[in-house]
Amino acid sequence: QVQLVESGGGLVQAGGSLRLSCGASGSIFSFWAMGWYRQAPGKQRELVARITKYGSTNYADSVKGRFTISRDNGKNTVYLQMNSLKAEDTAVYYCAAGPPGGSFKYWGQGTQVTVSS
């Protein structure tokens, strides 16, 4: 069983920055892909960023150039650095983990990010 715990959400003004962290239990962390999703009120959950065990990344078009996903396998932690935040980035952000080539299997409880305009 893998447990994921997010932290770092909060309230920030437009143009500001936040860094989300997600700590994972279990020894499989370094072998699995990690991702950040978000869900805004009334909208479907969407993939924000993904990072493979090799460190390859991909991003939603809406966050390219502003958000950066990274991982520290020694600390079993994945990060999402969010810069130049916009009101439309307001959402609950979820951390996810999954096996290489497979779907995300484990999810965190979510952390709220609110960007005031």
CYANA upper distance limits for C-alpha pairs under 8 A (distance plus 0.5 A):
  1 GLN  CA     26 GLY  CA      7.92
  2 VAL  CA     24 ALA  CA      7.28
  2 VAL  CA     25 SER  CA      6.08
  2 VAL  CA     26 GLY  CA      6.35
  2 VAL  CA    106 TYR  CA      7.13
  3 GLN  CA     24 ALA  CA      6.14
  3 GLN  CA     25 SER  CA      5.82
  3 GLN  CA     26 GLY  CA      8.21
  3 GLN  CA    106 TYR  CA      7.81
  3 GLN  CA    107 TRP  CA      8.13
  3 GLN  CA    108 GLY  CA      7.55
  4 LEU  CA     22 CYS  CA      6.80
  4 LEU  CA     23 GLY  CA      6.16
  4 LEU  CA     24 ALA  CA      5.13
  4 LEU  CA     25 SER  CA      7.22
  4 LEU  CA     95 CYS  CA      7.43
  4 LEU  CA     96 ALA  CA      7.98
  4 LEU  CA    106 TYR  CA      7.96
  4 LEU  CA    107 TRP  CA      6.81
  4 LEU  CA    108 GLY  CA      5.14
  4 LEU  CA    109 GLN  CA      8.13
  5 VAL  CA     22 CYS  CA      5.83
  5 VAL  CA     23 GLY  CA      5.77
  5 VAL  CA     24 ALA  CA      7.12
  5 VAL  CA     95 CYS  CA      8.25
  5 VAL  CA    108 GLY  CA      5.93
  5 VAL  CA    109 GLN  CA      7.30
  5 VAL  CA    110 GLY  CA      8.46
  6 GLU  CA     20 LEU  CA      7.47
  6 GLU  CA     21 SER  CA      6.04
  6 GLU  CA     22 CYS  CA      4.78
  6 GLU  CA     23 GLY  CA      7.05
  6 GLU  CA     94 TYR  CA      7.81
  6 GLU  CA     95 CYS  CA      7.13
  6 GLU  CA    108 GLY  CA      6.88
  6 GLU  CA    109 GLN  CA      7.64
  6 GLU  CA    110 GLY  CA      6.79
  6 GLU  CA    111 THR  CA      6.70
  7 SER  CA     20 LEU  CA      6.26
  7 SER  CA     21 SER  CA      5.76
  7 SER  CA     22 CYS  CA      6.90
  7 SER  CA    111 THR  CA      6.87
  8 GLY  CA     18 LEU  CA      7.54
  8 GLY  CA     19 ARG  CA      6.40
  8 GLY  CA     20 LEU  CA      5.00
  8 GLY  CA     21 SER  CA      6.62
  8 GLY  CA    111 THR  CA      7.91
  9 GLY  CA     18 LEU  CA      7.64
  9 GLY  CA     19 ARG  CA      8.06
  9 GLY  CA     20 LEU  CA      6.71
  9 GLY  CA    111 THR  CA      5.89
  9 GLY  CA    112 GLN  CA      5.80
  9 GLY  CA    113 VAL  CA      5.45
  9 GLY  CA    114 THR  CA      8.46
 10 GLY  CA     18 LEU  CA      8.47
 10 GLY  CA    111 THR  CA      8.47
 10 GLY  CA    112 GLN  CA      6.63
 10 GLY  CA    113 VAL  CA      5.53
 10 GLY  CA    114 THR  CA      6.62
 11 LEU  CA    113 VAL  CA      6.66
 11 LEU  CA    114 THR  CA      5.25
 11 LEU  CA    115 VAL  CA      6.41
 11 LEU  CA    116 SER  CA      7.82
 12 VAL  CA     16 GLY  CA      6.61
 12 VAL  CA     17 SER  CA      7.75
 12 VAL  CA     18 LEU  CA      8.15
 12 VAL  CA    113 VAL  CA      8.41
 12 VAL  CA    114 THR  CA      6.85
 12 VAL  CA    115 VAL  CA      5.53
 12 VAL  CA    116 SER  CA      6.77
 13 GLN  CA     85 LEU  CA      8.14
 13 GLN  CA    115 VAL  CA      5.88
 13 GLN  CA    116 SER  CA      5.28
 13 GLN  CA    117 SER  CA      6.74
 14 ALA  CA     84 SER  CA      7.45
 14 ALA  CA     85 LEU  CA      5.79
 14 ALA  CA     86 LYS  CA      5.54
 14 ALA  CA     87 ALA  CA      6.76
 14 ALA  CA    115 VAL  CA      6.17
 14 ALA  CA    116 SER  CA      6.16
 14 ALA  CA    117 SER  CA      5.73
 15 GLY  CA     83 ASN  CA      7.56
 15 GLY  CA     84 SER  CA      4.66
 15 GLY  CA     85 LEU  CA      5.36
 15 GLY  CA     86 LYS  CA      6.88
 16 GLY  CA     83 ASN  CA      6.66
 16 GLY  CA     84 SER  CA      5.97
 16 GLY  CA     85 LEU  CA      6.02
 17 SER  CA     81 GLN  CA      8.00
 17 SER  CA     82 MET  CA      5.90
 17 SER  CA     83 ASN  CA      4.90
 17 SER  CA     84 SER  CA      6.72
 17 SER  CA     85 LEU  CA      6.68
 18 LEU  CA     81 GLN  CA      6.70
 18 LEU  CA     82 MET  CA      5.76
 18 LEU  CA     83 ASN  CA      7.25
 19 ARG  CA     79 TYR  CA      7.31
 19 ARG  CA     80 LEU  CA      6.08
 19 ARG  CA     81 GLN  CA      4.92
 19 ARG  CA     82 MET  CA      6.41
 20 LEU  CA     79 TYR  CA      6.02
 20 LEU  CA     80 LEU  CA      5.50
 20 LEU  CA     81 GLN  CA      6.93
 20 LEU  CA     82 MET  CA      8.41
 21 SER  CA     77 THR  CA      7.22
 21 SER  CA     78 VAL  CA      6.36
 21 SER  CA     79 TYR  CA      5.05
 21 SER  CA     80 LEU  CA      7.05
 22 CYS  CA     77 THR  CA      5.90
 22 CYS  CA     78 VAL  CA      5.73
 22 CYS  CA     79 TYR  CA      6.82
 22 CYS  CA     95 CYS  CA      6.83
 23 GLY  CA     75 LYS  CA      8.27
 23 GLY  CA     76 ASN  CA      6.37
 23 GLY  CA     77 THR  CA      5.01
 23 GLY  CA     78 VAL  CA      7.24
 24 ALA  CA     29 PHE  CA      7.30
 24 ALA  CA     76 ASN  CA      5.94
 24 ALA  CA     77 THR  CA      6.64
 25 SER  CA     29 PHE  CA      8.04
 25 SER  CA     76 ASN  CA      7.65
 28 ILE  CA     32 TRP  CA      6.92
 29 PHE  CA     73 ASN  CA      7.34
 29 PHE  CA     76 ASN  CA      6.45
 30 SER  CA     53 LYS  CA      6.43
 30 SER  CA     73 ASN  CA      5.75
 30 SER  CA     76 ASN  CA      7.71
 31 PHE  CA     53 LYS  CA      5.90
 31 PHE  CA     99 PRO  CA      7.83
 31 PHE  CA    100 PRO  CA      7.92
 32 TRP  CA     52 THR  CA      7.31
 32 TRP  CA     53 LYS  CA      6.07
 32 TRP  CA     97 ALA  CA      7.02
 32 TRP  CA     98 GLY  CA      6.04
 32 TRP  CA     99 PRO  CA      5.30
 32 TRP  CA    100 PRO  CA      6.18
 33 ALA  CA     50 ARG  CA      7.72
 33 ALA  CA     51 ILE  CA      6.25
 33 ALA  CA     52 THR  CA      4.83
 33 ALA  CA     53 LYS  CA      5.94
 33 ALA  CA     97 ALA  CA      6.33
 33 ALA  CA     98 GLY  CA      5.88
 33 ALA  CA     99 PRO  CA      6.56
 33 ALA  CA    100 PRO  CA      6.35
 33 ALA  CA    104 PHE  CA      8.44
 34 MET  CA     50 ARG  CA      6.32
 34 MET  CA     51 ILE  CA      5.91
 34 MET  CA     52 THR  CA      6.96
 34 MET  CA     53 LYS  CA      8.37
 34 MET  CA     78 VAL  CA      7.68
 34 MET  CA     95 CYS  CA      7.87
 34 MET  CA     96 ALA  CA      6.17
 34 MET  CA     97 ALA  CA      5.08
 34 MET  CA     98 GLY  CA      7.01
 34 MET  CA    104 PHE  CA      8.38
 35 GLY  CA     47 LEU  CA      7.98
 35 GLY  CA     48 VAL  CA      8.03
 35 GLY  CA     49 ALA  CA      6.13
 35 GLY  CA     50 ARG  CA      4.67
 35 GLY  CA     51 ILE  CA      6.68
 35 GLY  CA     95 CYS  CA      6.31
 35 GLY  CA     96 ALA  CA      5.53
 35 GLY  CA     97 ALA  CA      6.86
 35 GLY  CA    104 PHE  CA      8.49
 36 TRP  CA     47 LEU  CA      6.80
 36 TRP  CA     48 VAL  CA      5.98
 36 TRP  CA     49 ALA  CA      5.84
 36 TRP  CA     50 ARG  CA      6.93
 36 TRP  CA     80 LEU  CA      8.02
 36 TRP  CA     93 TYR  CA      7.22
 36 TRP  CA     94 TYR  CA      6.08
 36 TRP  CA     95 CYS  CA      5.21
 36 TRP  CA     96 ALA  CA      6.63
 37 TYR  CA     45 ARG  CA      7.02
 37 TYR  CA     46 GLU  CA      5.91
 37 TYR  CA     47 LEU  CA      4.87
 37 TYR  CA     48 VAL  CA      5.54
 37 TYR  CA     49 ALA  CA      7.56
 37 TYR  CA     93 TYR  CA      6.16
 37 TYR  CA     94 TYR  CA      5.55
 37 TYR  CA     95 CYS  CA      6.91
 37 TYR  CA     96 ALA  CA      7.94
 38 ARG  CA     45 ARG  CA      5.97
 38 ARG  CA     46 GLU  CA      6.01
 38 ARG  CA     47 LEU  CA      7.11
 38 ARG  CA     48 VAL  CA      7.12
 38 ARG  CA     91 ALA  CA      6.34
 38 ARG  CA     92 VAL  CA      5.91
 38 ARG  CA     93 TYR  CA      4.74
 38 ARG  CA     94 TYR  CA      6.35
 39 GLN  CA     43 LYS  CA      6.76
 39 GLN  CA     44 GLN  CA      6.46
 39 GLN  CA     45 ARG  CA      4.81
 39 GLN  CA     46 GLU  CA      6.87
 39 GLN  CA     91 ALA  CA      5.73
 39 GLN  CA     92 VAL  CA      5.83
 39 GLN  CA     93 TYR  CA      7.09
 40 ALA  CA     44 GLN  CA      7.79
 40 ALA  CA     45 ARG  CA      7.88
 40 ALA  CA     90 THR  CA      6.97
 40 ALA  CA     91 ALA  CA      4.71
 40 ALA  CA     92 VAL  CA      6.87
 41 PRO  CA     91 ALA  CA      7.57
 47 LEU  CA     59 TYR  CA      8.28
 47 LEU  CA     60 ALA  CA      7.11
 48 VAL  CA     59 TYR  CA      6.25
 48 VAL  CA     60 ALA  CA      5.65
 48 VAL  CA     63 VAL  CA      7.63
 49 ALA  CA     57 THR  CA      7.60
 49 ALA  CA     58 ASN  CA      6.18
 49 ALA  CA     59 TYR  CA      4.85
 49 ALA  CA     60 ALA  CA      6.80
 49 ALA  CA     68 THR  CA      8.38
 49 ALA  CA     69 ILE  CA      6.94
 50 ARG  CA     57 THR  CA      6.00
 50 ARG  CA     58 ASN  CA      5.94
 50 ARG  CA     59 TYR  CA      7.08
 50 ARG  CA     69 ILE  CA      7.57
 51 ILE  CA     55 GLY  CA      6.12
 51 ILE  CA     56 SER  CA      5.93
 51 ILE  CA     57 THR  CA      4.94
 51 ILE  CA     58 ASN  CA      7.28
 51 ILE  CA     69 ILE  CA      7.33
 51 ILE  CA     70 SER  CA      7.57
 51 ILE  CA     71 ARG  CA      8.29
 52 THR  CA     56 SER  CA      5.77
 52 THR  CA     57 THR  CA      7.09
 52 THR  CA    100 PRO  CA      7.86
 53 LYS  CA    100 PRO  CA      8.23
 55 GLY  CA     70 SER  CA      7.93
 55 GLY  CA     71 ARG  CA      8.03
 57 THR  CA     69 ILE  CA      7.76
 59 TYR  CA     63 VAL  CA      7.15
 59 TYR  CA     64 LYS  CA      6.42
 60 ALA  CA     64 LYS  CA      6.88
 63 VAL  CA     67 PHE  CA      6.10
 66 ARG  CA     82 MET  CA      6.63
 66 ARG  CA     83 ASN  CA      5.62
 66 ARG  CA     84 SER  CA      6.60
 66 ARG  CA     85 LEU  CA      8.20
 67 PHE  CA     80 LEU  CA      7.21
 67 PHE  CA     81 GLN  CA      5.97
 67 PHE  CA     82 MET  CA      4.98
 67 PHE  CA     83 ASN  CA      6.51
 68 THR  CA     79 TYR  CA      8.47
 68 THR  CA     80 LEU  CA      6.14
 68 THR  CA     81 GLN  CA      5.55
 68 THR  CA     82 MET  CA      7.13
 69 ILE  CA     78 VAL  CA      7.76
 69 ILE  CA     79 TYR  CA      6.10
 69 ILE  CA     80 LEU  CA      5.07
 69 ILE  CA     81 GLN  CA      6.89
 70 SER  CA     78 VAL  CA      6.25
 70 SER  CA     79 TYR  CA      5.74
 70 SER  CA     80 LEU  CA      7.11
 71 ARG  CA     76 ASN  CA      8.20
 71 ARG  CA     77 THR  CA      6.30
 71 ARG  CA     78 VAL  CA      4.67
 71 ARG  CA     79 TYR  CA      6.50
 72 ASP  CA     76 ASN  CA      6.53
 72 ASP  CA     77 THR  CA      5.86
 72 ASP  CA     78 VAL  CA      6.76
 73 ASN  CA     77 THR  CA      6.95
 85 LEU  CA     89 ASP  CA      6.98
 85 LEU  CA    115 VAL  CA      7.28
 86 LYS  CA     90 THR  CA      8.09
 86 LYS  CA    115 VAL  CA      6.69
 86 LYS  CA    116 SER  CA      8.36
 86 LYS  CA    117 SER  CA      7.85
 87 ALA  CA    114 THR  CA      7.98
 87 ALA  CA    115 VAL  CA      5.32
 87 ALA  CA    116 SER  CA      6.32
 87 ALA  CA    117 SER  CA      6.23
 88 GLU  CA    115 VAL  CA      8.11
 89 ASP  CA    113 VAL  CA      8.08
 89 ASP  CA    114 THR  CA      7.98
 89 ASP  CA    115 VAL  CA      7.22
 90 THR  CA    112 GLN  CA      8.31
 90 THR  CA    113 VAL  CA      5.91
 90 THR  CA    114 THR  CA      5.08
 90 THR  CA    115 VAL  CA      5.94
 91 ALA  CA    112 GLN  CA      6.58
 91 ALA  CA    113 VAL  CA      6.03
 91 ALA  CA    114 THR  CA      7.10
 92 VAL  CA    110 GLY  CA      6.34
 92 VAL  CA    111 THR  CA      5.87
 92 VAL  CA    112 GLN  CA      4.85
 92 VAL  CA    113 VAL  CA      6.48
 93 TYR  CA    110 GLY  CA      5.77
 93 TYR  CA    111 THR  CA      5.76
 93 TYR  CA    112 GLN  CA      6.69
 93 TYR  CA    113 VAL  CA      7.45
 94 TYR  CA    107 TRP  CA      7.28
 94 TYR  CA    108 GLY  CA      6.26
 94 TYR  CA    109 GLN  CA      7.17
 94 TYR  CA    110 GLY  CA      4.92
 94 TYR  CA    111 THR  CA      7.11
 95 CYS  CA    107 TRP  CA      6.30
 95 CYS  CA    108 GLY  CA      5.76
 95 CYS  CA    109 GLN  CA      8.49
 95 CYS  CA    110 GLY  CA      7.48
 96 ALA  CA    104 PHE  CA      6.47
 96 ALA  CA    105 LYS  CA      7.64
 96 ALA  CA    106 TYR  CA      6.03
 96 ALA  CA    107 TRP  CA      5.04
 96 ALA  CA    108 GLY  CA      6.93
 97 ALA  CA    104 PHE  CA      5.70
 97 ALA  CA    105 LYS  CA      6.43
 97 ALA  CA    106 TYR  CA      5.69
 97 ALA  CA    107 TRP  CA      7.14
 98 GLY  CA    102 GLY  CA      6.84
 98 GLY  CA    103 SER  CA      6.33
 98 GLY  CA    104 PHE  CA      4.51
 98 GLY  CA    105 LYS  CA      5.45
 98 GLY  CA    106 TYR  CA      7.08
 99 PRO  CA    103 SER  CA      7.56
 99 PRO  CA    104 PHE  CA      7.63
 99 PRO  CA    105 LYS  CA      8.18
